[in-house]
Amino acid sequence: MGAARPRVSRLFPGDSATFRGPKWTMGVLAAVNAVGTARSLIHVIKPDSGAESIASMDTRVPGGKNIIALLGQWGGAQLLEAGLIWVVLTRYRGLVPLMLGVVTAEQALRVGIGQFKPLETAHTPPGALSRVLLPASAVALAMSLNQHEETR
């Protein structure tokens, strides 16, 4: 068995049906995606998109309906991403590293943008969970890229 080394080429495998990385990394992707699926459904289904009822944002201000609309539209995009990840987990497991890369990048963007454009809320919104999901997805990504070479 060869030495472990990261291979970015594993993001785009020749065999998209077979995942050869650690199985637990698929579990991390599934857990992060379960959170993402719930978030997206809340943004799409709740009348206030979760802005006031969950994130404690004051939507009774001028433009408050725009906040609700934007969160609802964002939820639609999140739902598409979550659906794609569920397809990968059930059918195209070879793309798990790619999806872990997408999830890691998304969480990093959430945290980074949140530093420059912080929300004003009455309490910490659930989106702060990204500070936990980011390191978890990053470690899973690294491990999915840093697998041992197969012996022939």
Secondary structure, DSSP 8 states (H G I E B T S, - for coil): -------GGGGS-S-TT---S-HHHHHHHHHHHHHHHHHHHHHHHSTTTTTTTTT----SSTTHHHHHHHHHHHHHHHHHHHHHHHHHHHT-GGGHHHHHHHHHHHHHHHHHHHHHS----SS--GGGGHHHHHHHHHHHHHHHHS------
